[in-house]
Amino acid sequence: MKKTWIEKRENCREHQIKTINKTIVDMPSGSLMLIPSTKILDKFVKKIPYGTFINFKSLRIKLANQFKCDVTCPLTSGIFMRIVSEAAYEEYISGLELDLITPFWRTVDSNSNLAKKLECGVDFITGQQLKEQITLN
């Protein structure tokens, strides 16, 4: 049986910190890289204040700093952010009140590839951002 998004969010591996052994894009060799867990991302996004937008690059920088790392893995962060977003929306459509779900629209840019993949659709994200008077820079 296929796992739900909520199960994927809740049954994740622990975060890891690894040393990068070769330069990758803007991550120099020797950098400490955080590979977050879905729970870390979920907890971080839940703390973003109402009406505030933190773009994904800034989120990754803040997480790296929080864990005393140089960078946060962009690939796993993107995958896990999708899981967090889909799980939150899954909770919402199952009847959980909007203010009790993870407010992923505070970090998912409605113009991003991620937004276009999410089951909620771009209109849901844009609608929530409008309600909170979030403007993207």
N, CA, C and O atoms as a Tinker XYZ file with bonds, in Angstrom:
   548  protein
     1  N      0.839000   -1.183000    0.000000    73     2
     2  CA     0.000000    0.000000    0.000000    64     1     3
     3  C      0.886000    1.249000    0.000000    63     2     4     5
     4  O      1.887000    1.312000    0.714000    81     3
     5  N      0.513000    2.217000   -0.791000    73     3     6
     6  CA     1.280000    3.449000   -0.931000    64     5     7
     7  C      1.169000    4.303000    0.336000    63     6     8     9
     8  O      0.089000    4.441000    0.910000    81     7
     9  N      2.300000    4.871000    0.761000    73     7    10
    10  CA     2.312000    5.736000    1.938000    64     9    11
    11  C      1.660000    7.076000    1.617000    63    10    12    13
    12  O      1.754000    7.580000    0.498000    81    11
    13  N      1.001000    7.639000    2.618000    73    11    14
    14  CA     0.452000    8.970000    2.464000    64    13    15
    15  C      1.589000    9.977000    2.636000    63    14    16    17
    16  O      2.672000    9.630000    3.106000    81    15
    17  N      1.331000   11.217000    2.255000    73    15    18
    18  CA     2.332000   12.266000    2.450000    64    17    19
    19  C      2.595000   12.466000    3.939000    63    18    20    21
    20  O      3.728000   12.722000    4.346000    81    19
    21  N      1.554000   12.349000    4.743000    73    19    22
    22  CA     1.720000   12.496000    6.194000    64    21    23
    23  C      2.653000   11.412000    6.728000    63    22    24    25
    24  O      3.535000   11.693000    7.540000    81    23
    25  N      2.460000   10.180000    6.274000    73    23    26
    26  CA     3.343000    9.079000    6.698000    64    25    27
    27  C      4.785000    9.335000    6.249000    63    26    28    29
    28  O      5.728000    9.068000    6.994000    81    27
    29  N      4.947000    9.845000    5.046000    73    27    30
    30  CA     6.298000   10.153000    4.557000    64    29    31
    31  C      6.956000   11.232000    5.412000    63    30    32    33
    32  O      8.149000   11.155000    5.707000    81    31
    33  N      6.171000   12.243000    5.812000    73    31    34
    34  CA     6.712000   13.314000    6.660000    64    33    35
    35  C      7.089000   12.776000    8.040000    63    34    36    37
    36  O      8.141000   13.120000    8.579000    81    35
    37  N      6.240000   11.946000    8.596000    73    35    38
    38  CA     6.449000   11.477000    9.968000    64    37    39
    39  C      7.468000   10.352000   10.090000    63    38    40    41
    40  O      8.093000   10.197000   11.139000    81    39
    41  N      7.642000    9.579000    9.050000    73    39    42
    42  CA     8.544000    8.418000    9.106000    64    41    43
    43  C      9.843000    8.669000    8.361000    63    42    44    45
    44  O     10.273000    7.851000    7.548000    81    43
    45  N     10.455000    9.791000    8.639000    73    43    46
    46  CA    11.665000   10.173000    7.913000    64    45    47
    47  C     12.917000    9.757000    8.678000    63    46    48    49
    48  O     12.870000    9.427000    9.863000    81    47
    49  N     14.009000    9.785000    7.976000    73    47    50
    50  CA    15.311000    9.559000    8.606000    64    49    51
    51  C     15.705000   10.792000    9.392000    63    50    52    53
    52  O     15.175000   11.880000    9.171000    81    51
    53  N     16.630000   10.615000   10.302000    73    51    54
    54  CA    17.179000   11.744000   11.049000    64    53    55
    55  C     18.031000   12.596000   10.112000    63    54    56    57
    56  O     18.489000   12.121000    9.072000    81    55
    57  N     18.235000   13.833000   10.480000    73    55    58
    58  CA    19.098000   14.704000    9.680000    64    57    59
    59  C     20.547000   14.201000    9.758000    63    58    60    61
    60  O     20.912000   13.443000   10.656000    81    59
    61  N     21.339000   14.636000    8.812000    73    59    62
    62  CA    22.758000   14.273000    8.783000    64    61    63
    63  C     23.575000   15.520000    8.488000    63    62    64    65
    64  O     23.094000   16.468000    7.868000    81    63
    65  N     24.812000   15.500000    8.942000    73    63    66
    66  CA    25.771000   16.550000    8.600000    64    65    67
    67  C     26.960000   15.853000    7.964000    63    66    68    69
    68  O     27.573000   14.968000    8.561000    81    67
    69  N     27.275000   16.261000    6.754000    73    67    70
    70  CA    28.362000   15.629000    6.001000    64    69    71
    71  C     29.326000   16.690000    5.504000    63    70    72    73
    72  O     28.948000   17.840000    5.284000    81    71
    73  N     30.564000   16.290000    5.332000    73    71    74
    74  CA    31.570000   17.153000    4.738000    64    73    75
    75  C     31.580000   16.895000    3.239000    63    74    76    77
    76  O     31.684000   15.749000    2.802000    81    75
    77  N     31.473000   17.952000    2.459000    73    75    78
    78  CA    31.496000   17.834000    1.003000    64    77    79
    79  C     32.943000   17.603000    0.577000    63    78    80    81
    80  O     33.830000   18.376000    0.939000    81    79
    81  N     33.180000   16.549000   -0.188000    73    79    82
    82  CA    34.562000   16.227000   -0.560000    64    81    83
    83  C     34.970000   16.752000   -1.933000    63    82    84    85
    84  O     36.099000   16.528000   -2.368000    81    83
    85  N     34.066000   17.447000   -2.618000    73    83    86
    86  CA    34.420000   18.109000   -3.868000    64    85    87
    87  C     33.507000   19.308000   -4.056000    63    86    88    89
    88  O     32.394000   19.338000   -3.532000    81    87
    89  N     33.978000   20.289000   -4.799000    73    87    90
    90  CA    33.192000   21.491000   -5.028000    64    89    91
    91  C     31.989000   21.161000   -5.910000    63    90    92    93
    92  O     32.124000   20.555000   -6.973000    81    91
    93  N     30.805000   21.575000   -5.441000    73    91    94
    94  CA    29.562000   21.360000   -6.181000    64    93    95
    95  C     28.875000   22.713000   -6.293000    63    94    96    97
    96  O     28.474000   23.284000   -5.279000    81    95
    97  N     28.735000   23.228000   -7.486000    73    95    98
    98  CA    28.124000   24.527000   -7.782000    64    97    99
    99  C     28.712000   25.590000   -6.859000    63    98   100   101
   100  O     29.882000   25.946000   -7.001000    81    99
   101  N     27.921000   26.104000   -5.913000    73    99   102
   102  CA    28.426000   27.154000   -5.032000    64   101   103
   103  C     28.792000   26.624000   -3.644000    63   102   104   105
   104  O     28.861000   27.384000   -2.678000    81   103
   105  N     29.026000   25.305000   -3.556000    73   103   106
   106  CA    29.385000   24.677000   -2.294000    64   105   107
   107  C     30.816000   24.144000   -2.397000    63   106   108   109
   108  O     31.048000   23.102000   -3.010000    81   107
   109  N     31.777000   24.861000   -1.795000    73   107   110
   110  CA    33.177000   24.451000   -1.931000    64   109   111
   111  C     33.509000   23.159000   -1.182000    63   110   112   113
   112  O     32.885000   22.816000   -0.178000    81   111
   113  N     34.497000   22.468000   -1.699000    73   111   114
   114  CA    35.003000   21.259000   -1.054000    64   113   115
   115  C     35.389000   21.583000    0.388000    63   114   116   117
   116  O     35.971000   22.632000    0.667000    81   115
   117  N     35.057000   20.670000    1.296000    73   115   118
   118  CA    35.361000   20.872000    2.710000    64   117   119
   119  C     34.239000   21.517000    3.493000    63   118   120   121
   120  O     34.316000   21.605000    4.718000    81   119
   121  N     33.196000   21.971000    2.814000    73   119   122
   122  CA    32.059000   22.596000    3.494000    64   121   123
   123  C     31.273000   21.549000    4.276000    63   122   124   125
   124  O     31.180000   20.390000    3.873000    81   123
   125  N     30.711000   21.983000    5.403000    73   123   126
   126  CA    29.791000   21.126000    6.140000    64   125   127
   127  C     28.398000   21.342000    5.566000    63   126   128   129
   128  O     27.923000   22.472000    5.462000    81   127
   129  N     27.749000   20.236000    5.194000    73   127   130
   130  CA    26.430000   20.319000    4.572000    64   129   131
   131  C     25.400000   19.615000    5.446000    63   130   132   133
   132  O     25.583000   18.463000    5.839000    81   131
   133  N     24.320000   20.322000    5.742000    73   131   134
   134  CA    23.191000   19.749000    6.447000    64   133   135
   135  C     22.292000   19.043000    5.451000    63   134   136   137
   136  O     21.895000   19.620000    4.438000    81   135
   137  N     21.982000   17.817000    5.739000    73   135   138
   138  CA    20.943000   17.099000    5.002000    64   137   139
   139  C     19.787000   17.032000    5.994000    63   138   140   141
   140  O     19.790000   16.209000    6.910000    81   139
   141  N     18.797000   17.906000    5.805000    73   139   142
   142  CA    17.732000   18.009000    6.799000    64   141   143
   143  C     16.790000   16.811000    6.755000    63   142   144   145
   144  O     16.861000   15.977000    5.853000    81   143
   145  N     15.927000   16.745000    7.727000    73   143   146
   146  CA    14.848000   15.763000    7.717000    64   145   147
   147  C     13.546000   16.513000    7.430000    63   146   148   149
   148  O     13.504000   17.741000    7.493000    81   147
   149  N     12.510000   15.784000    7.121000    73   147   150
   150  CA    11.213000   16.420000    6.899000    64   149   151
   151  C     10.728000   17.081000    8.186000    63   150   152   153
   152  O     10.081000   18.127000    8.147000    81   151
   153  N     11.040000   16.475000    9.311000    73   151   154
   154  CA    10.594000   17.039000   10.594000    64   153   155
   155  C     11.269000   18.375000   10.885000    63   154   156   157
   156  O     10.639000   19.283000   11.427000    81   155
   157  N     12.544000   18.501000   10.528000    73   155   158
   158  CA    13.263000   19.771000   10.718000    64   157   159
   159  C     12.633000   20.855000    9.843000    63   158   160   161
   160  O     12.388000   21.968000   10.310000    81   159
   161  N     12.372000   20.535000    8.587000    73   159   162
   162  CA    11.747000   21.509000    7.687000    64   161   163
   163  C     10.348000   21.880000    8.170000    63   162   164   165
   164  O      9.981000   23.055000    8.171000    81   163
   165  N      9.577000   20.895000    8.576000    73   163   166
   166  CA     8.223000   21.143000    9.050000    64   165   167
   167  C      8.247000   22.069000   10.268000    63   166   168   169
   168  O      7.473000   23.023000   10.341000    81   167
   169  N      9.118000   21.792000   11.204000    73   167   170
   170  CA     9.233000   22.615000   12.422000    64   169   171
   171  C      9.644000   24.046000   12.077000    63   170   172   173
   172  O      9.107000   25.002000   12.636000    81   171
   173  N     10.594000   24.190000   11.157000    73   171   174
   174  CA    11.060000   25.518000   10.748000    64   173   175
   175  C      9.930000   26.326000   10.110000    63   174   176   177
   176  O      9.713000   27.486000   10.459000    81   175
   177  N      9.219000   25.710000    9.181000    73   175   178
   178  CA     8.156000   26.417000    8.461000    64   177   179
   179  C      7.023000   26.804000    9.415000    63   178   180   181
   180  O      6.425000   27.869000    9.264000    81   179
   181  N      6.727000   25.956000   10.386000    73   179   182
   182  CA     5.677000   26.274000   11.355000    64   181   183
   183  C      6.004000   27.523000   12.165000    63   182   184   185
   184  O      5.100000   28.174000   12.690000    81   183
   185  N      7.279000   27.863000   12.271000    73   183   186
   186  CA     7.696000   29.031000   13.051000    64   185   187
   187  C      7.736000   30.326000   12.234000    63   186   188   189
   188  O      7.973000   31.399000   12.789000    81   187
   189  N      7.507000   30.235000   10.930000    73   187   190
   190  CA     7.492000   31.450000   10.102000    64   189   191
   191  C      6.236000   32.236000   10.470000    63   190   192   193
   192  O      5.128000   31.708000   10.366000    81   191
   193  N      6.390000   33.476000   10.894000    73   191   194
   194  CA     5.237000   34.265000   11.335000    64   193   195
   195  C      4.224000   34.541000   10.218000    63   194   196   197
   196  O      4.572000   34.613000    9.040000    81   195
   197  N      2.995000   34.689000   10.616000    73   195   198
   198  CA     1.891000   35.056000    9.728000    64   197   199
   199  C      2.291000   36.300000    8.918000    63   198   200   201
   200  O      2.830000   37.263000    9.463000    81   199
   201  N      2.020000   36.257000    7.626000    73   199   202
   202  CA     2.301000   37.410000    6.771000    64   201   203
   203  C      3.756000   37.552000    6.351000    63   202   204   205
   204  O      4.126000   38.540000    5.716000    81   203
   205  N      4.576000   36.579000    6.698000    73   203   206
   206  CA     6.005000   36.620000    6.374000    64   205   207
   207  C      6.322000   35.563000    5.322000    63   206   208   209
   208  O      5.813000   34.443000    5.378000    81   207
   209  N      7.158000   35.927000    4.371000    73   207   210
   210  CA     7.619000   34.976000    3.351000    64   209   211
   211  C      9.129000   34.853000    3.452000    63   210   212   213
   212  O      9.842000   35.857000    3.482000    81   211
   213  N      9.617000   33.611000    3.505000    73   211   214
   214  CA    11.062000   33.350000    3.487000    64   213   215
   215  C     11.328000   32.504000    2.254000    63   214   216   217
   216  O     10.864000   31.368000    2.163000    81   215
   217  N     12.077000   33.058000    1.300000    73   215   218
   218  CA    12.337000   32.268000    0.095000    64   217   219
   219  C     13.179000   31.048000    0.444000    63   218   220   221
   220  O     13.840000   30.999000    1.481000    81   219
   221  N     13.137000   30.071000   -0.445000    73   219   222
   222  CA    13.742000   28.781000   -0.137000    64   221   223
   223  C     15.257000   28.864000    0.063000    63   222   224   225
   224  O     15.810000   28.141000    0.891000    81   223
   225  N     15.913000   29.718000   -0.672000    73   223   226
   226  CA    17.358000   29.875000   -0.504000    64   225   227
   227  C     17.671000   30.423000    0.891000    63   226   228   229
   228  O     18.593000   29.941000    1.549000    81   227
   229  N     16.921000   31.411000    1.341000    73   227   230
   230  CA    17.111000   31.965000    2.680000    64   229   231
   231  C     16.804000   30.920000    3.750000    63   230   232   233
   232  O     17.499000   30.842000    4.763000    81   231
   233  N     15.771000   30.124000    3.528000    73   231   234
   234  CA    15.431000   29.053000    4.460000    64   233   235
   235  C     16.609000   28.103000    4.616000    63   234   236   237
   236  O     16.965000   27.722000    5.731000    81   235
   237  N     17.217000   27.721000    3.487000    73   235   238
   238  CA    18.359000   26.808000    3.530000    64   237   239
   239  C     19.550000   27.428000    4.268000    63   238   240   241
   240  O     20.253000   26.730000    4.998000    81   239
   241  N     19.779000   28.713000    4.086000    73   239   242
   242  CA    20.874000   29.400000    4.790000    64   241   243
   243  C     20.599000   29.415000    6.289000    63   242   244   245
   244  O     21.490000   29.131000    7.089000    81   243
   245  N     19.362000   29.748000    6.672000    73   243   246
   246  CA    19.002000   29.792000    8.091000    64   245   247
   247  C     19.136000   28.415000    8.743000    63   246   248   249
   248  O     19.620000   28.303000    9.869000    81   247
   249  N     18.714000   27.385000    8.044000    73   247   250
   250  CA    18.858000   26.027000    8.581000    64   249   251
   251  C     20.329000   25.650000    8.741000    63   250   252   253
   252  O     20.717000   25.081000    9.762000    81   251
   253  N     21.140000   25.962000    7.743000    73   251   254
   254  CA    22.574000   25.668000    7.835000    64   253   255
   255  C     23.169000   26.363000    9.057000    63   254   256   257
   256  O     23.915000   25.747000    9.819000    81   255
   257  N     22.848000   27.624000    9.245000    73   255   258
   258  CA    23.360000   28.364000   10.402000    64   257   259
   259  C     22.892000   27.746000   11.716000    63   258   260   261
   260  O     23.665000   27.625000   12.667000    81   259
   261  N     21.637000   27.361000   11.758000    73   259   262
   262  CA    21.064000   26.763000   12.968000    64   261   263
   263  C     21.813000   25.494000   13.366000    63   262   264   265
   264  O     21.965000   25.208000   14.554000    81   263
   265  N     22.275000   24.740000   12.386000    73   263   266
   266  CA    22.969000   23.483000   12.654000    64   265   267
   267  C     24.485000   23.616000   12.528000    63   266   268   269
   268  O     25.203000   22.619000   12.449000    81   267
   269  N     24.962000   24.870000   12.512000    73   267   270
   270  CA    26.398000   25.169000   12.443000    64   269   271
   271  C     27.059000   24.510000   11.230000    63   270   272   273
   272  O     28.144000   23.935000   11.315000    81   271
   273  N     26.357000   24.621000   10.098000    73   271   274
   274  CA    26.866000   24.100000    8.827000    64   273   275
   275  C     27.071000   25.263000    7.870000    63   274   276   277
   276  O     26.595000   26.375000    8.101000    81   275
   277  N     27.788000   24.983000    6.794000    73   275   278
   278  CA    28.032000   26.005000    5.775000    64   277   279
   279  C     26.874000   26.098000    4.780000    63   278   280   281
   280  O     26.542000   27.182000    4.299000    81   279
   281  N     26.271000   24.959000    4.480000    73   279   282
   282  CA    25.193000   24.898000    3.487000    64   281   283
   283  C     24.165000   23.851000    3.905000    63   282   284   285
   284  O     24.417000   23.000000    4.759000    81   283
   285  N     23.001000   23.945000    3.273000    73   283   286
   286  CA    21.975000   22.909000    3.398000    64   285   287
   287  C     21.781000   22.316000    2.017000    63   286   288   289
   288  O     21.704000   23.044000    1.027000    81   287
   289  N     21.703000   21.015000    1.949000    73   287   290
   290  CA    21.578000   20.325000    0.664000    64   289   291
   291  C     20.344000   20.816000   -0.101000    63   290   292   293
   292  O     19.220000   20.683000    0.384000    81   291
   293  N     20.550000   21.379000   -1.284000    73   291   294
   294  CA    19.406000   21.887000   -2.047000    64   293   295
   295  C     18.496000   20.782000   -2.581000    63   294   296   297
   296  O     17.282000   20.968000   -2.665000    81   295
   297  N     19.067000   19.642000   -2.941000    73   295   298
   298  CA    18.283000   18.557000   -3.533000    64   297   299
   299  C     17.338000   17.933000   -2.504000    63   298   300   301
   300  O     16.130000   17.866000   -2.728000    81   299
   301  N     17.890000   17.479000   -1.380000    73   299   302
   302  CA    17.026000   16.849000   -0.376000    64   301   303
   303  C     16.071000   17.862000    0.242000    63   302   304   305
   304  O     14.938000   17.518000    0.578000    81   303
   305  N     16.513000   19.098000    0.396000    73   303   306
   306  CA    15.629000   20.136000    0.947000    64   305   307
   307  C     14.405000   20.318000    0.062000    63   306   308   309
   308  O     13.287000   20.446000    0.562000    81   307
   309  N     14.610000   20.331000   -1.239000    73   307   310
   310  CA    13.496000   20.480000   -2.179000    64   309   311
   311  C     12.544000   19.295000   -2.128000    63   310   312   313
   312  O     11.325000   19.466000   -2.128000    81   311
   313  N     13.105000   18.103000   -2.085000    73   311   314
   314  CA    12.275000   16.894000   -2.007000    64   313   315
   315  C     11.472000   16.898000   -0.709000    63   314   316   317
   316  O     10.269000   16.637000   -0.707000    81   315
   317  N     12.156000   17.197000    0.390000    73   315   318
   318  CA    11.494000   17.167000    1.694000    64   317   319
   319  C     10.488000   18.305000    1.850000    63   318   320   321
   320  O      9.487000   18.155000    2.550000    81   319
   321  N     10.748000   19.441000    1.203000    73   319   322
   322  CA     9.780000   20.532000    1.261000    64   321   323
   323  C      8.500000   20.129000    0.541000    63   322   324   325
   324  O      7.405000   20.517000    0.950000    81   323
   325  N      8.633000   19.360000   -0.521000    73   323   326
   326  CA     7.434000   18.872000   -1.199000    64   325   327
   327  C      6.649000   17.952000   -0.267000    63   326   328   329
   328  O      5.424000   18.046000   -0.188000    81   327
   329  N      7.346000   17.069000    0.433000    73   327   330
   330  CA     6.670000   16.156000    1.356000    64   329   331
   331  C      5.945000   16.944000    2.445000    63   330   332   333
   332  O      4.790000   16.654000    2.757000    81   331
   333  N      6.617000   17.936000    3.022000    73   331   334
   334  CA     6.016000   18.766000    4.068000    64   333   335
   335  C      4.779000   19.490000    3.532000    63   334   336   337
   336  O      3.746000   19.534000    4.199000    81   335
   337  N      4.885000   20.046000    2.346000    73   335   338
   338  CA     3.774000   20.790000    1.742000    64   337   339
   339  C      2.589000   19.883000    1.436000    63   338   340   341
   340  O      1.445000   20.209000    1.754000    81   339
   341  N      2.873000   18.746000    0.818000    73   339   342
   342  CA     1.796000   17.809000    0.467000    64   341   343
   343  C      1.126000   17.248000    1.725000    63   342   344   345
   344  O     -0.092000   17.073000    1.755000    81   343
   345  N      1.920000   16.968000    2.761000    73   343   346
   346  CA     1.354000   16.452000    4.014000    64   345   347
   347  C      0.440000   17.487000    4.655000    63   346   348   349
   348  O     -0.634000   17.145000    5.151000    81   347
   349  N      0.854000   18.736000    4.647000    73   347   350
   350  CA     0.031000   19.802000    5.211000    64   349   351
   351  C     -1.284000   19.922000    4.451000    63   350   352   353
   352  O     -2.348000   20.050000    5.058000    81   351
   353  N     -1.212000   19.882000    3.136000    73   351   354
   354  CA    -2.429000   19.992000    2.341000    64   353   355
   355  C     -3.314000   18.764000    2.544000    63   354   356   357
   356  O     -4.539000   18.879000    2.580000    81   355
   357  N     -2.704000   17.603000    2.675000    73   355   358
   358  CA    -3.446000   16.376000    2.949000    64   357   359
   359  C     -4.219000   16.510000    4.276000    63   358   360   361
   360  O     -5.364000   16.071000    4.380000    81   359
   361  N     -3.583000   17.118000    5.278000    73   359   362
   362  CA    -4.255000   17.362000    6.554000    64   361   363
   363  C     -5.426000   18.329000    6.363000    63   362   364   365
   364  O     -6.503000   18.138000    6.928000    81   363
   365  N     -5.199000   19.354000    5.567000    73   363   366
   366  CA    -6.225000   20.356000    5.309000    64   365   367
   367  C     -7.449000   19.746000    4.622000    63   366   368   369
   368  O     -8.580000   19.987000    5.043000    81   367
   369  N     -7.229000   18.963000    3.577000    73   367   370
   370  CA    -8.382000   18.387000    2.863000    64   369   371
   371  C     -9.068000   17.291000    3.675000    63   370   372   373
   372  O    -10.203000   16.919000    3.379000    81   371
   373  N     -8.386000   16.771000    4.698000    73   371   374
   374  CA    -9.032000   15.783000    5.558000    64   373   375
   375  C     -9.817000   16.445000    6.695000    63   374   376   377
   376  O    -10.431000   15.758000    7.511000    81   375
   377  N     -9.794000   17.791000    6.744000    73   375   378
   378  CA   -10.629000   18.493000    7.700000    64   377   379
   379  C     -9.917000   19.294000    8.772000    63   378   380   381
   380  O    -10.572000   19.968000    9.567000    81   379
   381  N     -8.591000   19.240000    8.818000    73   379   382
   382  CA    -7.860000   20.029000    9.807000    64   381   383
   383  C     -7.947000   21.504000    9.436000    63   382   384   385
   384  O     -7.829000   21.868000    8.266000    81   383
   385  N     -8.152000   22.340000   10.434000    73   383   386
   386  CA    -8.279000   23.770000   10.175000    64   385   387
   387  C     -6.988000   24.337000    9.595000    63   386   388   389
   388  O     -5.891000   23.882000    9.919000    81   387
   389  N     -7.138000   25.323000    8.744000    73   387   390
   390  CA    -6.011000   25.935000    8.041000    64   389   391
   391  C     -4.927000   26.435000    8.990000    63   390   392   393
   392  O     -3.738000   26.283000    8.709000    81   391
   393  N     -5.331000   27.030000   10.111000    73   391   394
   394  CA    -4.328000   27.567000   11.035000    64   393   395
   395  C     -3.618000   26.482000   11.844000    63   394   396   397
   396  O     -2.737000   26.794000   12.645000    81   395
   397  N     -3.986000   25.215000   11.648000    73   395   398
   398  CA    -3.321000   24.113000   12.344000    64   397   399
   399  C     -2.356000   23.326000   11.455000    63   398   400   401
   400  O     -1.627000   22.455000   11.931000    81   399
   401  N     -2.361000   23.646000   10.157000    73   399   402
   402  CA    -1.433000   22.945000    9.257000    64   401   403
   403  C     -0.159000   23.764000    9.087000    63   402   404   405
   404  O     -0.130000   24.954000    9.404000    81   403
   405  N      0.881000   23.128000    8.590000    73   403   406
   406  CA     2.139000   23.812000    8.311000    64   405   407
   407  C      1.917000   24.807000    7.175000    63   406   408   409
   408  O      1.473000   24.412000    6.097000    81   407
   409  N      2.219000   26.096000    7.393000    73   407   410
   410  CA     1.947000   27.139000    6.392000    64   409   411
   411  C      3.009000   27.192000    5.288000    63   410   412   413
   412  O      3.777000   28.150000    5.199000    81   411
   413  N      3.039000   26.168000    4.465000    73   411   414
   414  CA     4.067000   26.031000    3.429000    64   413   415
   415  C      4.061000   27.185000    2.436000    63   414   416   417
   416  O      5.082000   27.459000    1.805000    81   415
   417  N      2.920000   27.872000    2.286000    73   415   418
   418  CA     2.828000   29.012000    1.360000    64   417   419
   419  C      3.699000   30.179000    1.811000    63   418   420   421
   420  O      3.870000   31.144000    1.065000    81   419
   421  N      4.247000   30.106000    3.007000    73   419   422
   422  CA     5.141000   31.151000    3.500000    64   421   423
   423  C      6.578000   30.944000    3.040000    63   422   424   425
   424  O      7.447000   31.772000    3.314000    81   423
   425  N      6.827000   29.840000    2.342000    73   423   426
   426  CA     8.162000   29.604000    1.792000    64   425   427
   427  C      8.136000   29.055000    0.363000    63   426   428   429
   428  O      9.169000   29.040000   -0.307000    81   427
   429  N      6.984000   28.611000   -0.106000    73   427   430
   430  CA     6.888000   28.102000   -1.485000    64   429   431
   431  C      6.453000   29.246000   -2.391000    63   430   432   433
   432  O      5.341000   29.761000   -2.276000    81   431
   433  N      7.337000   29.629000   -3.281000    73   431   434
   434  CA     7.053000   30.682000   -4.259000    64   433   435
   435  C      6.025000   30.147000   -5.245000    63   434   436   437
   436  O      6.213000   29.078000   -5.826000    81   435
   437  N      4.948000   30.883000   -5.432000    73   435   438
   438  CA     3.879000   30.428000   -6.328000    64   437   439
   439  C      4.349000   30.297000   -7.783000    63   438   440   441
   440  O      3.679000   29.653000   -8.591000    81   439
   441  N      5.480000   30.894000   -8.116000    73   439   442
   442  CA     6.041000   30.784000   -9.473000    64   441   443
   443  C      7.059000   29.667000   -9.611000    63   442   444   445
   444  O      7.602000   29.456000  -10.696000    81   443
   445  N      7.326000   28.946000   -8.529000    73   443   446
   446  CA     8.370000   27.924000   -8.546000    64   445   447
   447  C      7.886000   26.623000   -9.176000    63   446   448   449
   448  O      6.686000   26.381000   -9.306000    81   447
   449  N      8.844000   25.803000   -9.559000    73   447   450
   450  CA     8.521000   24.471000  -10.078000    64   449   451
   451  C      7.815000   23.640000   -9.016000    63   450   452   453
   452  O      6.907000   22.868000   -9.321000    81   451
   453  N      8.242000   23.805000   -7.764000    73   451   454
   454  CA     7.608000   23.061000   -6.675000    64   453   455
   455  C      6.122000   23.386000   -6.608000    63   454   456   457
   456  O      5.296000   22.477000   -6.528000    81   455
   457  N      5.772000   24.654000   -6.640000    73   455   458
   458  CA     4.363000   25.059000   -6.547000    64   457   459
   459  C      3.536000   24.404000   -7.651000    63   458   460   461
   460  O      2.396000   24.000000   -7.423000    81   459
   461  N      4.109000   24.302000   -8.834000    73   459   462
   462  CA     3.385000   23.728000   -9.969000    64   461   463
   463  C      3.153000   22.229000   -9.805000    63   462   464   465
   464  O      2.228000   21.679000  -10.402000    81   463
   465  N      3.990000   21.555000   -8.995000    73   463   466
   466  CA     3.866000   20.113000   -8.770000    64   465   467
   467  C      2.879000   19.769000   -7.664000    63   466   468   469
   468  O      2.326000   18.669000   -7.656000    81   467
   469  N      2.648000   20.685000   -6.735000    73   467   470
   470  CA     1.846000   20.384000   -5.558000    64   469   471
   471  C      0.380000   20.151000   -5.892000    63   470   472   473
   472  O     -0.189000   20.814000   -6.759000    81   471
   473  N     -0.215000   19.207000   -5.194000    73   471   474
   474  CA    -1.619000   18.872000   -5.420000    64   473   475
   475  C     -2.548000   20.058000   -5.167000    63   474   476   477
   476  O     -3.585000   20.183000   -5.818000    81   475
   477  N     -2.187000   20.915000   -4.237000    73   475   478
   478  CA    -3.038000   22.060000   -3.894000    64   477   479
   479  C     -3.161000   23.042000   -5.048000    63   478   480   481
   480  O     -4.141000   23.781000   -5.144000    81   479
   481  N     -2.167000   23.047000   -5.918000    73   479   482
   482  CA    -2.166000   23.964000   -7.049000    64   481   483
   483  C     -1.663000   25.353000   -6.681000    63   482   484   485
   484  O     -1.655000   25.740000   -5.512000    81   483
   485  N     -1.255000   26.073000   -7.673000    73   483   486
   486  CA    -0.707000   27.416000   -7.506000    64   485   487
   487  C     -1.757000   28.370000   -6.939000    63   486   488   489
   488  O     -1.426000   29.254000   -6.149000    81   487
   489  N     -3.012000   28.198000   -7.332000    73   487   490
   490  CA    -4.071000   29.105000   -6.862000    64   489   491
   491  C     -4.243000   29.060000   -5.349000    63   490   492   493
   492  O     -4.493000   30.092000   -4.726000    81   491
   493  N     -4.112000   27.877000   -4.752000    73   491   494
   494  CA    -4.221000   27.759000   -3.295000    64   493   495
   495  C     -3.098000   28.538000   -2.621000    63   494   496   497
   496  O     -3.334000   29.288000   -1.674000    81   495
   497  N     -1.880000   28.357000   -3.114000    73   495   498
   498  CA    -0.718000   29.046000   -2.545000    64   497   499
   499  C     -0.889000   30.557000   -2.684000    63   498   500   501
   500  O     -0.716000   31.298000   -1.718000    81   499
   501  N     -1.223000   31.000000   -3.872000    73   499   502
   502  CA    -1.428000   32.428000   -4.123000    64   501   503
   503  C     -2.544000   32.976000   -3.238000    63   502   504   505
   504  O     -2.424000   34.072000   -2.693000    81   503
   505  N     -3.619000   32.220000   -3.097000    73   503   506
   506  CA    -4.742000   32.645000   -2.267000    64   505   507
   507  C     -4.341000   32.836000   -0.811000    63   506   508   509
   508  O     -4.743000   33.809000   -0.172000    81   507
   509  N     -3.553000   31.910000   -0.292000    73   507   510
   510  CA    -3.105000   32.022000    1.102000    64   509   511
   511  C     -2.152000   33.203000    1.265000    63   510   512   513
   512  O     -2.208000   33.925000    2.261000    81   511
   513  N     -1.288000   33.390000    0.290000    73   511   514
   514  CA    -0.361000   34.529000    0.351000    64   513   515
   515  C     -1.116000   35.847000    0.305000    63   514   516   517
   516  O     -0.757000   36.788000    1.013000    81   515
   517  N     -2.149000   35.929000   -0.512000    73   515   518
   518  CA    -2.972000   37.140000   -0.586000    64   517   519
   519  C     -3.680000   37.403000    0.738000    63   518   520   521
   520  O     -3.728000   38.544000    1.198000    81   519
   521  N     -4.228000   36.357000    1.354000    73   519   522
   522  CA    -4.923000   36.494000    2.639000    64   521   523
   523  C     -3.980000   37.056000    3.712000    63   522   524   525
   524  O     -4.392000   37.827000    4.579000    81   523
   525  N     -2.704000   36.650000    3.630000    73   523   526
   526  CA    -1.719000   37.092000    4.616000    64   525   527
   527  C     -0.975000   38.352000    4.161000    63   526   528   529
   528  O     -0.057000   38.823000    4.832000    81   527
   529  N     -1.385000   38.883000    3.020000    73   527   530
   530  CA    -0.752000   40.064000    2.433000    64   529   531
   531  C      0.750000   39.860000    2.213000    63   530   532   533
   532  O      1.559000   40.765000    2.420000    81   531
   533  N      1.094000   38.646000    1.789000    73   531   534
   534  CA     2.482000   38.314000    1.466000    64   533   535
   535  C      2.743000   38.759000    0.038000    63   534   536   537
   536  O      1.996000   38.412000   -0.876000    81   535
   537  N      3.797000   39.521000   -0.147000    73   535   538
   538  CA     4.229000   39.897000   -1.494000    64   537   539
   539  C      5.620000   39.312000   -1.705000    63   538   540   541
   540  O      6.490000   39.398000   -0.839000    81   539
   541  N      5.803000   38.725000   -2.864000    73   539   542
   542  CA     7.105000   38.140000   -3.194000    64   541   543
   543  C      7.999000   39.191000   -3.792000    63   542   544   545
   544  O      7.574000   39.988000   -4.628000    81   543
   545  N      9.240000   39.189000   -3.360000    73   543   546
   546  CA    10.204000   40.171000   -3.871000    64   545   547
   547  C     10.664000   39.827000   -5.259000    63   546   548
   548  O     11.477000   40.550000   -5.837000    81   547
